[in-house]
């Protein structure tokens, strides 16, 4: 189930057709992502964000693009999907069978392989690339601390927790070995960058789905900021999976604290997850219906982004782990400053730009104090709202991918960059 369409790249001085005519080997980029696809009849179903990213690779890479992907067994998400027949794809897509491992034949003709450093079953790819003379660039998001946090939150059984910690430790040793044989890394977020920048040729980037057209316009930001001077309730937002790692149980404890402090606020929570019913019961038990709205899952581009840009003053992120959630940059792209626990991902952002307020991990009372203070000092929100969009403008979807593709090109095809 594959299709071939060759595209032209602005990185290359000659078109692919010209390269063929004069007998130059067209460089092949092989992408082995962590994100899977779904199958439905003769359709391949992609995560929209991943698919749009691959489209940029096909437009900018000076040669063929091949994706080697796992098929997901889990249910389909409600939003953000792209349905394609194999013959509609502007790239070659090879789907792995269940438990199938990428082998040397999958990498046939590869010049550069972009592999997932988060998946344990891709640590062998840097060795395979050495055998075939291809360059291997790993993409890494999670740091060991995040993996331990996830393992800790996944069970209360101390014995199971111990074995999961041991597994994380063993896999990290293999990861470091794979990275040492690679030709470079692309680190998503500050935590991964600072953890692994001892290896050569490491690029820092921030994941986002927001392109230039979706960034909040200055006039729209000014219109929204005018609300802050009207002494109306402070409008708080959260979006994400409703699971413990995202700290959503603390969101409602925070709301209760704000109510007890007589802060005039309204909190809207976007998303679904296993804690949804518990959260609704908490809202009812503590009579928070007038202050908290569970808005469910909404379409990212058509609903979530416009709502964040028009209807809110602050974004609250109580993530317990330090993963580089794309929510950070997507929130900043709406000109929304963030109040967050002091995890490594958010701390790394705050070191680069004054875009929010950080509070000690698990201290939702401390978050309530910050929001209470901001309610009486709204000028701080205004200033950091402008800082937020200014930072996001340098890290939009297109610019991020241009930097990543140039990094791949310079790492694998030329030494003149």
RAJOJO-V589647 format. One record per residue. N is the residue number from 1. RES is the residue in one letter. PHI is phi in whole degrees, -180 to 180 (999 if undefined). D_CENTER is the distance of its C-alpha to the mean C-alpha in Angstrom with 1 decimal. Layout:
N:RES:PHI:D_CENTER
N:RES:PHI:D_CENTER
This chain:
1:X:999:28.1
2:X:-135:27.2
3:X:-142:27.8
4:X:-125:28.3
5:X:-138:27.9
6:X:-92:28.0
7:X:-121:26.5
8:X:-102:27.3
9:X:-121:25.2
10:X:-71:25.8
11:X:-79:25.3
12:X:-103:28.5
13:X:-74:31.9
14:X:-127:33.3
15:X:-73:32.3
16:X:-64:31.8
17:X:-62:35.2
18:X:-63:37.0
19:X:-62:35.5
20:X:-63:36.8
21:X:-62:40.2
22:X:-99:40.7
23:X:80:39.5
24:X:-83:36.4
25:X:-67:33.8
26:X:-78:30.7
27:X:-69:27.7
28:X:-103:25.5
29:X:-101:21.7
30:X:-107:20.7
31:X:-111:17.0
32:X:-118:16.5
33:X:-82:12.9
34:X:-81:11.7
35:X:-77:11.1
36:X:-93:14.6
37:X:-122:16.8
38:X:-118:19.6
39:X:-113:23.2
40:X:-146:25.6
41:X:64:29.0
42:X:-95:28.8
43:X:-103:25.3
44:X:-108:22.0
45:X:-111:19.1
46:X:-106:15.7
47:X:-64:12.3
48:X:-61:12.7
49:X:-61:9.4
50:X:-64:10.3
51:X:-61:13.9
52:X:-65:13.7
53:X:-66:12.1
54:X:-65:15.0
55:X:-59:17.4
56:X:-66:16.8
57:X:-61:17.5
58:X:-66:20.6
59:X:-79:21.7
60:X:-104:21.3
61:X:-78:22.0
62:X:-82:25.8
63:X:171:26.4
64:X:-77:25.4
65:X:-122:21.9
66:X:-124:21.8
67:X:-111:19.0
68:X:-113:20.0
69:X:-132:18.2
70:X:-84:18.9
71:X:-95:20.1
72:X:-80:18.6
73:X:-97:21.3
74:X:-75:19.5
75:X:-68:20.1
76:X:-71:18.5
77:X:-63:16.1
78:X:-80:18.0
79:X:-134:16.0
80:X:71:13.8
81:X:-124:15.9
82:X:-125:17.9
83:X:-100:21.3
84:X:-139:23.0
85:X:-79:26.2
86:X:-55:26.2
87:X:-77:28.6
88:X:-94:26.4
89:X:-78:23.6
90:X:-86:23.6
91:X:-159:22.7
92:X:-85:24.0
93:X:-127:22.2
94:X:-106:23.6
95:X:-100:22.9
96:X:-78:23.6
97:X:-77:26.0
98:X:-58:25.4
99:X:67:25.4
100:X:-76:25.9
101:X:-104:24.8
102:X:-62:24.2
103:X:-119:27.5
104:X:-65:29.2
105:X:-72:30.2
106:X:-63:26.6
107:X:-95:26.3
108:X:-55:29.5
109:X:81:29.7
110:X:-70:26.3
111:X:-97:26.3
112:X:-134:22.7
113:X:-116:20.5
114:X:-103:16.8
115:X:-111:16.1
116:X:-87:13.6
117:X:-82:14.5
118:X:-92:13.0
119:X:-95:15.5
120:X:-64:19.1
121:X:-87:20.7
122:X:-120:19.7
123:X:-66:21.2
124:X:-82:24.4
125:X:-68:23.0
126:X:-65:23.7
127:X:-71:27.3
128:X:-62:27.6
129:X:-63:26.6
130:X:-61:29.3
131:X:-67:31.8
132:X:-101:31.2
133:X:78:30.7
134:X:-98:27.1
135:X:-91:24.5
136:X:-119:21.5
137:X:-119:18.2
138:X:-92:15.8
139:X:-106:12.0
140:X:-130:11.2
141:X:-120:8.5
142:X:-86:10.8
143:X:-105:14.1
144:X:-54:17.3
145:X:-56:17.4
146:X:-65:14.3
147:X:-64:15.9
148:X:-67:19.1
149:X:-62:17.8
150:X:-64:16.5
151:X:-63:19.9
152:X:-66:21.8
153:X:-80:20.4
154:X:-84:21.0
155:X:-156:24.8
156:X:-102:27.7
157:X:-76:29.9
158:X:-63:30.5
159:X:-70:31.6
160:X:-63:28.5
161:X:-62:26.4
162:X:-60:28.3
163:X:-67:27.9
164:X:-70:24.1
165:X:-63:24.1
166:X:-63:26.4
167:X:-62:24.2
168:X:-59:21.3
169:X:-63:23.8
170:X:-65:25.2
171:X:-67:22.1
172:X:-66:21.0
173:X:-63:24.4
174:X:-68:23.8
175:X:-62:20.4
176:X:-62:22.2
177:X:-65:24.9
178:X:-64:22.8
179:X:-64:21.1
180:X:-66:24.7
181:X:-95:25.7
182:X:-82:22.8
183:X:-102:23.1
184:X:163:19.9
185:X:-131:16.3
186:X:-118:13.1
187:X:-102:11.3
188:X:-86:7.7
189:X:95:8.9
190:X:-62:12.5
191:X:-58:13.2
192:X:-66:12.6
193:X:-63:14.5
194:X:-72:17.3
195:X:-73:17.7
196:X:-115:18.0
197:X:-76:19.4
198:X:-72:22.9
199:X:-80:22.3
200:X:-78:23.2
201:X:60:21.3
202:X:-106:17.9
203:X:-105:15.5
204:X:-94:13.1
205:X:-144:10.3
206:X:-122:7.5
207:X:-69:4.5
208:X:-160:5.9
209:X:-106:8.1
210:X:-92:11.0
211:X:-89:13.9
212:X:-58:17.0
213:X:-69:18.9
214:X:-92:16.6
215:X:-60:16.8
216:X:-63:19.4
217:X:-80:22.9
218:X:-56:25.1
219:X:-66:27.7
220:X:-70:25.4
221:X:-65:24.1
222:X:-62:27.8
223:X:-63:28.8
224:X:-69:26.3
225:X:-66:27.2
226:X:-61:30.8
227:X:-61:30.3
228:X:-62:29.9
229:X:-89:33.6
230:X:-98:34.9
231:X:57:34.9
232:X:-95:33.0
233:X:-56:30.7
234:X:-70:27.4
235:X:-101:24.6
236:X:-109:21.6
237:X:-137:18.4
238:X:-144:15.7
239:X:-140:13.2
240:X:154:11.5
241:X:-69:13.0
242:X:-89:16.5
243:X:-134:16.6
244:X:-56:18.0
245:X:-61:15.0
246:X:-87:13.6
247:X:69:17.1
248:X:-71:18.2
249:X:-65:21.8
250:X:-74:22.0
251:X:-57:21.2
252:X:-76:24.6
253:X:-65:26.4
254:X:-63:25.2
255:X:-60:26.6
256:X:-66:29.8
257:X:-60:30.1
258:X:-63:29.8
259:X:-63:32.4
260:X:-67:34.7
261:X:-89:34.4
262:X:61:35.4
263:X:-81:32.3
264:X:-83:32.2
265:X:-147:28.7
266:X:-142:26.8
267:X:-113:23.5
268:X:-112:21.5
269:X:-115:19.1
270:X:-100:16.9
271:X:133:15.8
272:X:-134:17.7
273:X:164:18.1
274:X:-68:20.8
275:X:-92:21.7
276:X:-59:22.3
277:X:-66:26.1
278:X:-61:26.5
279:X:-68:24.9
280:X:-64:27.3
281:X:-66:30.2
282:X:-63:29.4
283:X:-60:29.4
284:X:-68:32.7
285:X:-61:34.2
286:X:-102:33.6
287:X:53:34.4
288:X:-103:31.1
289:X:-59:31.3
290:X:-80:32.2
291:X:-115:29.3
292:X:-128:26.3
293:X:-120:25.1
294:X:-92:23.0
295:X:-92:21.8
296:X:72:20.1
297:X:-87:17.5
298:X:-132:17.6
299:X:-64:16.5
300:X:-63:13.5
301:X:-77:15.4
302:X:-82:18.9
303:X:-123:18.8
304:X:-61:15.9
305:X:-61:15.4
306:X:-59:19.3
307:X:-65:19.9
308:X:-64:17.7
309:X:-73:19.4
310:X:-106:22.8
311:X:-119:23.3
312:X:-135:21.8
313:X:-112:22.5
314:X:-140:20.1
315:X:-112:16.7
316:X:-110:17.1
317:X:-126:14.4
318:X:-109:16.3
319:X:-61:13.7
320:X:-87:15.9
321:X:-111:13.6
322:X:-105:12.0
323:X:-74:8.6
324:X:-85:6.0
325:X:-55:4.5
326:X:-67:3.3
327:X:-59:6.9
328:X:-58:8.5
329:X:-68:8.6
330:X:-68:9.2
331:X:-70:11.9
332:X:-62:13.4
333:X:-65:13.7
334:X:-93:16.0
335:X:70:18.1
336:X:-103:17.4
337:X:-73:17.8
338:X:-121:16.3
339:X:-104:18.5
340:X:-144:16.8
341:X:-63:17.9
342:X:-83:18.2
343:X:-83:15.6
344:X:-66:14.8
345:X:-64:11.3
346:X:-72:13.0
347:X:-60:16.2
348:X:-63:14.9
349:X:-69:13.9
350:X:-64:17.3
351:X:-67:19.0
352:X:-92:18.0
353:X:-156:18.6
354:X:-85:20.6
355:X:-117:18.1
356:X:175:18.8
357:X:-129:20.7
358:X:-113:20.0
359:X:-132:22.1
360:X:-50:23.0
361:X:-54:21.1
362:X:71:22.5
363:X:-94:24.8
364:X:-69:24.4
365:X:-66:27.9
366:X:-66:26.8
367:X:-63:24.0
368:X:-61:26.8
369:X:-65:29.0
370:X:-62:26.5
371:X:-67:26.1
372:X:-61:29.9
373:X:-65:30.5
374:X:-66:28.2
375:X:-62:30.1
376:X:-100:33.2
377:X:-133:31.6
378:X:-71:29.5
379:X:-63:29.9
380:X:-62:27.3
381:X:-64:24.8
382:X:-59:26.0
383:X:-64:25.7
384:X:-78:22.1
385:X:-64:21.1
386:X:-68:22.4
387:X:-62:20.7
388:X:-63:17.3
389:X:-69:17.8
390:X:-63:19.4
391:X:-68:16.5
392:X:-64:14.1
393:X:-63:16.7
394:X:-89:16.3
395:X:-137:12.6
396:X:-73:12.5
397:X:-56:11.1
398:X:-66:14.5
399:X:-63:15.1
400:X:-62:12.0
401:X:-71:12.9
402:X:-60:16.5
403:X:-65:16.1
404:X:-69:14.3
405:X:-68:17.1
406:X:-63:19.8
407:X:-62:18.7
408:X:-63:19.2
409:X:-62:22.4
410:X:-70:23.8
411:X:-75:23.1
412:X:-111:24.7
413:X:-117:27.2
414:X:-152:28.7
415:X:-109:29.5
416:X:-96:30.3
417:X:-70:26.9
